[in-house]
Amino acid sequence: MDKVQYVHYYEHTENEHEQKLMLQKDDGEQQQNNLKHPDTLFLYFSIISGIFLSASTGILMTWSSPAVALLSANNTYINPIGRPIAKVEITMLLGIPQLCSLLGSLALPKCADLIGRKRILHFLSVGMLITTVGLALSNTVKLLITFLTIYSFLLNGVLPILLIYVLEICEEHNRIKHSCFIIVGLTLGQMYSYSIGSFLSFKYFTLVLGIPIALFVIFCFFLVESPTYLMIKENIDECKKALWKLRSNKSQSEIERDFTAIKNSVSMDKTSDELFIIGIFTRRELRVGIFWAMIPILTNVLSGVPMFLSLTPPIFQKIQIVCSPKITAILAGVKQVIGGIHISYTLGTSGRKVRLLISSLGIGVSIAILGTIFYLDHIQSRLIYTVPWLPFVIFAVYGIFYSVGVGPIPLAVTSELFSPKVRSSALAFIVTISSIFSAITTFGFPFLVNIMGMYWCLWIFAICSFVGFGLIFYCLPELKGKSLLELQETLRNY
């Protein structure tokens, strides 16, 4: 009897002790997870450096509008080719680099898995800086096409690699905020290009656009490699050094916990070798992730965003508005920057899906109204002259709805849908498909305007926005608050 009582007592105390230890461990981990340290100065330095590189992507998006205007001038001081550029030459100047850039988005992100995120970004930025100087000093159309093609090829691999790098140097609680900052850099580049395009010659205009790239080239010497990439390559010591530099305000135990989390995120991927583009369709969770990512990205592209970015001034030259077309483009950029900064700080506490729904619906309604204004102008209705400020107001509303959802969110959250070993291949495919649709939209738009009229083109963009609203509502789940491991589990069980 005493023995039985003793055994029962021992088992009870042992189980109780283990349960207390487990609860204490869970509580301790929960408290550690809830403890969010402020971002270090070095992390902000890394993000600001990335914004300079991101701005170069935004510059290329709007470079064509001021550049073509300068190349069409009779003044040899501002036009380096000595004569107005022909229409067929404009088509070649804009079309050939766009097509060749698709190869960059397919091939270059994979290089990030081979030589590292930081190193490939440094190589690409140096190449872009050299080609920028070559483009500025070109005095023939052939040289312009050659340097712009090389520049576009290099640049199209920058954004997906940069987003991967930012995701991997950040933590769970700040990765979306800083990814949105990178997207804000695109708009800053667009504003930068529009702001100085009217005041300089082609040579100095292009040289000044290279300043953000030059700054990144310098800053990149002081950045650290992605801890996740170092873990994939089993460079343990360098991975810990990078974490210490990025999160210098943490204790050693917290750094070890972060190190373990990165190790788990890498080891959870059963892929023994990094997948290439075709291999990403062999696994269900990757197919689901690509499907989810493509819905908001194609909603962005097919709602007319590429066309508005590159053709804002000529579009608004067709109707009378309060501000000049170039001022309209700059003001639209200001609104997008403000909206992007706002969403960078609020997206972590609000749902992605709700913002995408509000944004896509608002964009669709705005473009539909704008199309109606162009229709009234087409039939020479007197109504349009009674409210000449209305197109600017509608375009401003369009910019606001774009900046709070469909603009910054798609690319900012895409990279977190995929595990580290397949992240670059998945983003390479997504960016390539996005670029193809963007090219079709931009270059097909002038032909459709001549055939159907501006108003019908805008109405088609509105319909695409409404279709995107429906797909987001029915197909896209809410991913707010999920860790990278939880996201992978959600994809597997979808």
C-alpha positions as CSV (number, residue, x, y, z in Angstrom):
1,M,0.0,0.0,0.0
2,D,2.8,2.4,0.9
3,K,4.6,1.6,-2.3
4,V,1.5,2.2,-4.4
5,Q,1.0,5.5,-2.7
6,Y,4.6,6.4,-3.3
7,V,4.5,5.7,-7.0
8,H,1.2,7.5,-7.4
9,Y,2.6,10.5,-5.6
10,Y,5.8,10.5,-7.6
11,E,4.0,10.3,-11.0
12,H,1.7,13.1,-10.0
13,T,4.5,15.5,-8.9
14,E,6.6,14.7,-11.9
15,N,3.7,15.4,-14.4
16,E,2.7,18.5,-12.5
17,H,6.4,19.7,-12.5
18,E,6.6,19.1,-16.3
19,Q,3.3,20.9,-16.9
20,K,4.6,23.9,-14.9
21,L,7.8,23.9,-16.8
22,M,5.9,23.8,-20.1
23,L,3.6,26.6,-19.1
24,Q,6.5,28.7,-17.9
25,K,8.3,28.0,-21.2
26,D,5.3,28.9,-23.2
27,D,4.7,32.1,-21.2
28,G,8.3,33.1,-21.5
29,E,8.3,32.6,-25.3
30,Q,5.0,34.4,-25.6
31,Q,6.4,37.4,-23.6
32,Q,9.5,37.3,-25.8
33,N,7.4,37.2,-28.9
34,N,5.3,40.1,-27.7
35,L,8.3,42.2,-26.8
36,K,8.9,44.3,-29.9
37,H,12.2,46.2,-29.8
38,P,12.4,49.5,-31.8
39,D,14.1,49.3,-35.1
40,T,17.9,49.9,-35.0
41,L,19.6,52.8,-36.8
42,F,21.4,50.3,-38.9
43,L,18.2,48.7,-40.0
44,Y,16.8,52.1,-41.0
45,F,20.1,52.8,-42.8
46,S,19.6,49.5,-44.8
47,I,16.0,50.4,-45.7
48,I,16.8,53.9,-46.8
49,S,19.6,52.6,-48.9
50,G,17.1,50.2,-50.5
51,I,14.7,53.1,-51.1
52,F,17.4,54.9,-53.2
53,L,17.6,51.8,-55.4
54,S,13.8,51.4,-55.5
55,A,13.6,55.0,-56.7
56,S,15.7,54.1,-59.8
57,T,12.9,51.7,-60.8
58,G,10.3,54.4,-60.4
59,I,12.5,56.7,-62.5
60,L,12.5,54.3,-65.4
61,M,8.7,54.0,-65.3
62,T,8.3,57.7,-66.0
63,W,11.7,58.4,-67.8
64,S,10.1,58.0,-71.2
65,S,7.6,60.9,-70.9
66,P,10.2,63.7,-70.3
67,A,12.9,62.0,-72.4
68,V,10.8,61.7,-75.5
69,A,9.7,65.3,-75.2
70,L,13.4,66.4,-75.0
71,L,14.3,64.1,-77.9
72,S,11.5,65.6,-80.0
73,A,12.8,69.2,-79.6
74,N,14.5,71.1,-82.5
75,N,16.9,72.7,-80.0
76,T,20.3,70.8,-80.3
77,Y,21.3,72.0,-76.8
78,I,18.7,69.9,-75.1
79,N,18.4,67.2,-77.9
80,P,21.7,65.2,-78.3
81,I,20.7,63.5,-81.6
82,G,20.5,66.9,-83.3
83,R,17.0,66.4,-84.8
84,P,13.5,65.5,-83.7
85,I,13.2,61.8,-83.1
86,A,10.9,59.9,-85.5
87,K,7.8,58.1,-84.4
88,V,9.2,54.7,-85.4
89,E,12.4,55.4,-83.5
90,I,10.3,56.3,-80.4
91,T,8.6,52.9,-80.7
92,M,11.9,51.1,-81.0
93,L,13.4,53.1,-78.1
94,L,10.5,52.2,-75.8
95,G,9.7,48.7,-77.1
96,I,13.0,46.9,-77.5
97,P,14.2,47.6,-73.9
98,Q,10.8,46.6,-72.5
99,L,11.0,43.2,-74.3
100,C,14.6,42.6,-73.3
101,S,13.9,43.5,-69.7
102,L,11.7,40.4,-69.4
103,L,14.9,38.3,-69.6
104,G,16.3,40.3,-66.6
105,S,13.3,39.5,-64.4
106,L,13.5,35.8,-65.3
107,A,17.3,35.3,-64.9
108,L,18.6,37.8,-62.4
109,P,16.6,36.9,-59.2
110,K,18.0,33.4,-59.4
111,C,21.5,34.9,-59.1
112,A,20.5,36.0,-55.6
113,D,20.5,32.4,-54.6
114,L,23.9,31.8,-56.1
115,I,26.0,34.7,-55.0
116,G,23.9,36.4,-52.3
117,R,21.2,39.1,-52.1
118,K,23.5,42.0,-51.2
119,R,26.2,41.1,-53.7
120,I,23.9,40.8,-56.7
121,L,22.2,44.1,-55.8
122,H,25.6,45.8,-55.7
123,F,26.7,44.3,-59.0
124,L,23.4,45.4,-60.6
125,S,23.6,48.9,-59.2
126,V,27.1,49.4,-60.5
127,G,26.0,48.2,-64.0
128,M,23.0,50.5,-63.9
129,L,25.2,53.5,-63.0
130,I,27.6,52.8,-65.9
131,T,24.8,52.4,-68.4
132,T,23.1,55.6,-67.0
133,V,26.3,57.6,-67.9
134,G,26.4,55.9,-71.3
135,L,22.7,56.7,-71.9
136,A,23.3,60.4,-71.0
137,L,26.3,60.7,-73.3
138,S,24.6,58.9,-76.3
139,N,24.2,61.0,-79.5
140,T,22.5,58.5,-81.8
141,V,19.3,56.5,-81.5
142,K,21.2,53.2,-81.8
143,L,23.3,54.1,-78.7
144,L,20.2,55.2,-76.8
145,I,18.5,51.9,-77.5
146,T,21.6,49.9,-76.6
147,F,22.2,51.6,-73.3
148,L,18.5,51.7,-72.3
149,T,18.2,48.0,-73.1
150,I,21.1,47.1,-70.9
151,Y,19.8,49.4,-68.1
152,S,16.2,47.9,-68.4
153,F,17.6,44.3,-68.3
154,L,19.6,45.0,-65.1
155,L,16.8,47.0,-63.5
156,N,14.0,44.5,-64.0
157,G,15.8,42.1,-61.6
158,V,16.4,44.7,-58.9
159,L,12.9,45.0,-57.3
160,P,12.2,41.3,-56.6
161,I,15.7,40.8,-55.2
162,L,15.4,44.0,-53.1
163,L,12.1,42.9,-51.7
164,I,13.5,39.5,-50.7
165,Y,16.5,41.2,-49.1
166,V,14.3,43.6,-47.0
167,L,12.0,40.7,-46.0
168,E,14.9,38.7,-44.8
169,I,16.7,41.4,-42.7
170,C,13.4,42.4,-41.0
171,E,11.4,40.7,-38.2
172,E,7.9,39.4,-38.2
173,H,6.5,42.7,-36.7
174,N,8.2,45.1,-39.1
175,R,8.6,43.3,-42.4
176,I,5.5,44.6,-44.1
177,K,6.2,48.2,-42.9
178,H,9.6,48.3,-44.4
179,S,8.5,46.5,-47.6
180,C,5.9,49.2,-48.1
181,F,8.7,51.8,-47.7
182,I,10.5,50.2,-50.6
183,I,7.3,50.5,-52.7
184,V,7.1,54.2,-51.7
185,G,10.6,54.6,-53.2
186,L,9.0,53.8,-56.6
187,T,6.7,56.8,-56.3
188,L,9.6,59.0,-55.1
189,G,11.5,58.1,-58.3
190,Q,8.5,58.9,-60.5
191,M,8.1,62.3,-58.8
192,Y,11.8,63.0,-59.1
193,S,11.7,62.2,-62.8
194,Y,8.7,64.4,-63.5
195,S,10.0,67.3,-61.4
196,I,13.3,67.9,-63.2
197,G,12.3,66.7,-66.7
198,S,11.2,70.2,-67.8
199,F,14.2,72.1,-66.6
200,L,17.3,70.2,-68.0
201,S,18.7,69.0,-71.3
202,F,18.5,65.3,-72.1
203,K,22.1,64.7,-71.0
204,Y,21.9,66.4,-67.6
205,F,18.4,65.1,-67.0
206,T,19.6,61.5,-67.4
207,L,22.8,62.1,-65.4
208,V,20.8,63.6,-62.5
209,L,18.5,60.6,-62.5
210,G,21.6,58.5,-61.7
211,I,22.2,60.1,-58.4
212,P,20.0,57.7,-56.4
213,I,21.8,54.7,-57.9
214,A,25.2,56.3,-57.1
215,L,24.2,56.7,-53.5
216,F,23.1,53.1,-53.2
217,V,26.4,51.9,-54.7
218,I,28.2,53.8,-51.9
219,F,25.9,52.7,-49.1
220,C,25.9,49.1,-50.2
221,F,29.6,48.7,-49.0
222,F,28.3,49.1,-45.4
223,L,25.3,46.8,-45.6
224,V,25.2,43.2,-44.4
225,E,24.2,40.1,-46.3
226,S,20.8,38.6,-45.6
227,P,20.9,36.3,-42.5
228,T,18.5,33.9,-44.3
229,Y,20.8,33.6,-47.3
230,L,23.8,33.0,-45.0
231,M,21.8,30.3,-43.1
232,I,20.9,28.6,-46.4
233,K,24.6,28.5,-47.3
234,E,25.3,27.2,-43.7
235,N,27.5,30.2,-42.9
236,I,26.6,30.2,-39.2
237,D,29.1,32.7,-37.9
238,E,28.3,35.3,-40.5
239,C,24.6,34.8,-40.0
240,K,25.0,35.6,-36.3
241,K,27.2,38.6,-37.0
242,A,24.6,40.0,-39.4
243,L,21.8,39.5,-36.8
244,W,23.9,41.3,-34.2
245,K,24.4,44.3,-36.5
246,L,20.7,44.5,-37.6
247,R,19.3,44.0,-34.1
248,S,22.0,45.4,-31.9
249,N,19.5,46.5,-29.2
250,K,18.7,42.8,-28.4
251,S,20.2,40.6,-25.8
252,Q,22.2,37.5,-26.6
253,S,19.3,35.2,-25.8
254,E,17.0,37.1,-28.1
255,I,19.5,37.0,-30.9
256,E,19.8,33.2,-30.4
257,R,16.0,32.9,-30.5
258,D,16.0,34.9,-33.8
259,F,18.8,32.7,-35.1
260,T,16.8,29.6,-34.3
261,A,13.7,31.0,-36.0
262,I,15.6,31.6,-39.2
263,K,17.1,28.1,-38.9
264,N,13.6,26.6,-38.6
265,S,12.3,28.6,-41.5
266,V,15.1,27.3,-43.7
267,S,15.0,23.7,-42.5
268,M,11.2,23.5,-42.8
269,D,11.5,23.6,-46.6
270,K,12.0,20.0,-47.7
271,T,13.5,21.2,-51.1
272,S,17.0,19.9,-51.1
273,D,18.1,22.3,-53.8
274,E,16.6,25.7,-54.9
275,L,13.9,25.3,-57.5
276,F,14.1,26.9,-60.9
277,I,11.1,28.6,-62.5
278,I,9.5,25.4,-63.9
279,G,10.0,23.6,-60.6
280,I,7.7,26.0,-58.7
281,F,4.7,24.4,-60.2
282,T,5.5,20.9,-58.9
283,R,4.2,21.7,-55.4
284,R,0.7,22.6,-54.3
285,E,1.6,25.3,-51.8
286,L,3.7,27.1,-54.4
287,R,0.9,27.0,-57.0
288,V,-1.5,28.4,-54.4
289,G,1.0,31.1,-53.4
290,I,1.5,32.2,-57.0
291,F,-2.3,32.3,-57.6
292,W,-2.8,34.5,-54.5
293,A,0.0,36.8,-55.4
294,M,-1.1,37.2,-59.0
295,I,-4.7,38.4,-58.1
296,P,-3.7,41.8,-56.6
297,I,-0.7,42.3,-58.9
298,L,-2.7,41.8,-62.0
299,T,-5.5,44.0,-60.6
300,N,-2.8,46.7,-60.2
301,V,-1.6,46.3,-63.7
302,L,-4.9,45.9,-65.5
303,S,-6.5,48.8,-63.7
304,G,-4.4,51.1,-65.9
305,V,-1.6,51.9,-63.5
306,P,1.3,51.5,-66.0
307,M,-0.5,53.6,-68.5
308,F,-1.2,56.4,-66.0
309,L,2.4,56.4,-64.7
310,S,4.0,56.8,-68.2
311,L,1.3,58.8,-70.0
312,T,-0.2,61.1,-67.4
313,P,0.8,64.4,-69.0
314,P,-0.4,63.5,-72.6
315,I,-3.6,62.0,-71.2
316,F,-4.6,65.2,-69.4
317,Q,-3.5,67.4,-72.4
318,K,-6.7,66.1,-74.1
319,I,-9.0,67.9,-71.6
320,Q,-9.0,71.2,-69.8
321,I,-8.0,71.0,-66.1
322,V,-7.1,73.4,-63.4
323,C,-3.4,72.4,-63.2
324,S,-1.0,71.6,-66.0
325,P,-0.5,67.9,-66.9
326,K,3.0,67.8,-65.4
327,I,1.8,69.4,-62.1
328,T,-1.0,66.9,-62.1
329,A,1.4,64.0,-62.3
330,I,3.6,65.4,-59.5
331,L,0.7,66.0,-57.2
332,A,-0.6,62.5,-57.9
333,G,2.9,61.3,-56.8
334,V,2.8,63.3,-53.6
335,K,-0.6,61.7,-52.7
336,Q,0.8,58.3,-53.4
337,V,3.9,58.9,-51.2
338,I,1.7,60.1,-48.3
339,G,-0.6,57.2,-48.7
340,G,2.3,54.7,-48.9
341,I,3.9,56.1,-45.7
342,H,0.5,55.9,-44.0
343,I,-0.1,52.3,-45.0
344,S,3.5,51.4,-44.0
345,Y,2.6,52.2,-40.4
346,T,-1.0,50.9,-40.4
347,L,-0.9,47.8,-42.5
348,G,0.4,45.6,-39.7
349,T,-2.7,46.4,-37.6
350,S,-5.3,46.3,-40.3
351,G,-6.3,43.6,-42.8
352,R,-4.7,43.3,-46.2
353,K,-7.8,41.9,-47.8
354,V,-10.1,44.8,-46.6
355,R,-7.7,47.4,-47.9
356,L,-7.4,45.6,-51.3
357,L,-11.2,45.5,-51.6
358,I,-11.7,49.1,-50.8
359,S,-8.8,50.1,-53.0
360,S,-9.9,48.1,-56.1
361,L,-13.5,49.2,-55.8
362,G,-12.5,52.9,-55.4
363,I,-10.1,52.7,-58.4
364,G,-12.8,51.1,-60.5
365,V,-15.4,53.8,-59.7
366,S,-12.8,56.6,-60.2
367,I,-11.7,55.4,-63.6
368,A,-15.3,54.8,-64.7
369,I,-16.2,58.4,-63.8
370,L,-13.0,59.6,-65.6
371,G,-14.0,57.6,-68.6
372,T,-17.4,59.3,-68.6
373,I,-15.7,62.7,-68.5
374,F,-13.7,61.8,-71.5
375,Y,-16.9,60.7,-73.2
376,L,-18.5,64.0,-72.5
377,D,-15.5,65.7,-73.9
378,H,-15.7,63.5,-77.0
379,I,-19.3,64.5,-77.7
380,Q,-18.5,68.1,-76.9
381,S,-20.9,68.3,-74.0
382,R,-21.1,71.6,-72.2
383,L,-21.3,69.8,-68.9
384,I,-17.5,69.3,-68.8
385,Y,-16.8,73.0,-69.1
386,T,-19.0,73.9,-66.1
387,V,-16.7,71.9,-63.7
388,P,-13.2,72.1,-65.3
389,W,-11.6,71.0,-62.0
390,L,-13.5,67.7,-61.9
391,P,-11.0,65.6,-63.8
392,F,-8.2,66.6,-61.4
393,V,-10.4,65.8,-58.4
394,I,-11.3,62.4,-59.8
395,F,-7.6,61.7,-60.6
396,A,-6.7,62.7,-57.1
397,V,-9.3,60.3,-55.7
398,Y,-7.9,57.6,-57.9
399,G,-4.4,58.2,-56.5
400,I,-5.7,58.0,-52.9
401,F,-7.5,54.7,-53.5
402,Y,-4.4,53.4,-55.3
403,S,-2.0,54.3,-52.6
404,V,-3.9,52.7,-49.7
405,G,-4.1,49.2,-51.2
406,V,-3.6,48.1,-54.8
407,G,-0.4,50.2,-55.1
408,P,1.9,49.2,-52.2
409,I,0.4,46.0,-50.9
410,P,0.7,43.4,-53.7
411,L,4.5,43.4,-54.1
412,A,5.1,44.2,-50.4
413,V,3.4,41.0,-49.3
414,T,4.2,38.7,-52.2
415,S,7.7,37.7,-51.0
416,E,6.4,36.5,-47.6
417,L,4.2,33.9,-49.3
418,F,7.1,31.7,-50.2
419,S,9.8,29.8,-48.2
420,P,13.4,31.0,-48.5
421,K,14.7,28.4,-51.0
422,V,12.0,29.1,-53.6
423,R,11.4,32.8,-52.9
424,S,13.6,34.1,-55.8
425,S,12.2,31.7,-58.4
426,A,8.6,32.5,-57.4
427,L,9.1,36.2,-57.5
428,A,11.0,36.0,-60.8
429,F,8.0,34.3,-62.4
430,I,5.5,36.7,-60.9
431,V,7.4,39.9,-61.8
432,T,7.9,38.5,-65.4
433,I,4.2,37.9,-65.9
434,S,3.4,41.3,-64.4
435,S,5.9,42.9,-66.7
436,I,4.4,41.2,-69.8
437,F,0.9,42.5,-68.9
438,S,2.3,45.9,-68.1
439,A,4.0,46.1,-71.5
440,I,0.8,45.0,-73.3
441,T,-1.2,47.6,-71.4
442,T,1.3,50.4,-72.0
443,F,2.0,49.8,-75.7
444,G,-1.5,48.6,-76.6
445,F,-3.2,51.6,-75.0
446,P,-2.3,54.2,-77.8
447,F,-3.7,51.8,-80.5
448,L,-6.9,51.2,-78.6
449,V,-7.4,54.9,-78.0
450,N,-7.2,55.5,-81.8
451,I,-9.7,52.6,-82.5
452,M,-12.1,52.9,-79.6
453,G,-11.5,56.3,-78.0
454,M,-10.0,57.2,-74.6
455,Y,-13.3,56.8,-72.8
456,W,-13.7,53.1,-73.8
457,C,-10.1,52.3,-72.7
458,L,-10.8,53.8,-69.3
459,W,-14.0,51.9,-69.0
460,I,-12.2,48.7,-69.8
461,F,-9.7,49.5,-67.0
462,A,-12.6,50.1,-64.6
463,I,-14.1,46.7,-65.5
464,C,-10.8,45.0,-64.8
465,S,-10.7,46.7,-61.4
466,F,-14.2,45.4,-60.6
467,V,-13.2,41.9,-61.7
468,G,-10.1,42.2,-59.4
469,F,-12.5,43.2,-56.6
470,G,-14.5,40.1,-57.1
471,L,-11.5,37.8,-57.2
472,I,-10.0,39.3,-54.1
473,F,-13.3,38.9,-52.3
474,Y,-13.9,35.3,-53.2
475,C,-10.4,33.8,-53.6
476,L,-8.0,35.7,-51.4
477,P,-7.9,34.9,-47.6
478,E,-6.9,37.3,-44.9
479,L,-3.2,36.8,-44.0
480,K,-2.8,39.5,-41.3
481,G,-0.9,38.6,-38.3
482,K,0.5,35.3,-39.6
483,S,4.2,34.4,-39.2
484,L,6.2,33.1,-42.2
485,L,5.8,29.5,-40.8
486,E,2.0,30.0,-40.4
487,L,1.7,31.3,-43.9
488,Q,3.4,28.2,-45.3
489,E,1.1,26.0,-43.3
490,T,-1.9,28.0,-44.6
491,L,-0.8,27.5,-48.2
492,R,-0.4,23.7,-47.7
493,N,-3.9,23.3,-46.2
494,Y,-5.7,25.6,-48.7
